[in-house]
Amino acid sequence: MKLVISLQLTCKQMILPHIHIRSTANMGRGVFTTRNIKKDTVIEIAPVIVMGAGDRKLLDQTLLHDYIFEWGRDTGQCCMALGYVPIYNHSYKSNCEYEMDFNRHIITIKAVRNIKSGEELFINYNGDWNNEKKVWFDAK
């Protein structure tokens, strides 16, 4: 089996200095803040590794399935985001959203509301921060 990946870095990776990963009560690890974050603040800009549809089929058979993102528009491609992006937990009413830039090969995480120091940062795995479509695992 051959895994082909492409990495295009056209930006600097950025993670706010007060963002960190730690254990959660019931979701393994998560991303947290030690300072207040204002709505619309960019929290992280992460480059991605883009993989084709064939690679996606292989990844779907591994633990990485839970950490990759669909990439492009109906292409069957996926990507592995670098930085903290794969560690953000899911919420149907998340406090952050992610935006994919297909041309620059980056994912940006941004606050959708004011977030207090100590809070866990959540994204909605469906794409839109408040999308309540069921995901592939039991979620609240």
N, C-alpha and C positions, 0 to 999 in steps of 0.2 A: 504494500500500500504506500502510495506517495502522497505526502501532504505538501501542497504548494501555498505559500503565503506571500503577500506583498505588504510592505510597510512604507508608507509615504509620510515623512515628517515635514510638514510645512508650517509648523507653529511650535512655539515653546510650550511644553507641558506646564501646567500651573495648578497648584492646590493651595488653598488658603492655609496659612501657617497654624491656625487654631483648629484645624480639622484633623481628626485621628480615628483610628480603628480600635474598637474594643469589643469584648464579649457582650452579648445581649442576654436577656432572661430566657428567651425561647426561640431565637432565630440564629443561633451560632454567633457570628460576628456582624457588626454593623458600623456605620460611619456616624461620628458624633462631632459636635462643636463645643469648644470651651469658651466661646464668646457669642454674644447676640449677633444675629445676621439679619440685615434688613431685606425686605422684599425686593426682588429683582437683582440681588447681588449674584455675580458669577462666583461660584464656589470652586469649580474645577473645570479645566480644559484638558482633555486627555486625547492623545493620539490613539489610533486604532490599527489593528492588523486585520486586513480584509482577506476573506477566504471565499472560494467559489462554492458552488452548489455541491460538487462532489466531496469537497472537504467537509461541508456541513453534514452530509450523511454520515461520515466517519465520526465527527464530533458528537453527533446526536447519540452515539453509542457509548459515550464516556461521561464522566462527571462534569466535564466542561460544558455540556449541554445547558446546564443551569446558569452559566456565566457568560454566554455569548449573546449577541444581539443580531436580529435580522438586519440586513444592510442593503441599501438600494431600494429601488422601486420594483417589486415583483421580479427580482432577478434570481432568487434562491441563494444569494450570497449571505454571508454572515460576517461578523467581526468580533474580535476580542479587544475590548478596550483596555488600555493600560492605566496605571494610576489606581485610584480607589474605586473607580466606576463599577467594577464587578462585585464589590462588597456592599453597595447600597441595597438595603432591603426594600421589599415591595410594600406599598400601602395603596388601597383604593382611594384614599384621601391624602395623598402625599404632600409633603411640605416643600418638595423640590420637583423640578421637571428636567428632562434631558432633551437636548436638541442635537440632531445628527447633521453634520456638514459633509455631504458625500464628496464634494470637490476637494476639500482640505483634509479629509480623512480624520476628523476629530468628533468627539462627543463633548458637549458643554453641559455642565450641571448648574442650574440656577434656582434660587429660592423663589417660590411662588407666594410666600407670605413671610411675615416676620417670624424668625425662629429664635428661641431663647437658648442661652448658654446651658449646656448639659443635654439638650434634646438630641435624639437620634434623627438623622437625615434620611428621608425616604424618597424613593421615586416610584412611579407607577409603571410597572413593566409593560403595560398596554400602550405606553407612549404619552397619552394625555394625562396630566396630573390627577384628574378626577374621574377617569374612565372606570366604570364598574363592571366591565366585561370580565367574566371568570378567567383566571389564569390556570396554568396546568398543575397547580398544587393548591392545597387548602390554604386560603389566606383570609385575613380580616380586613 
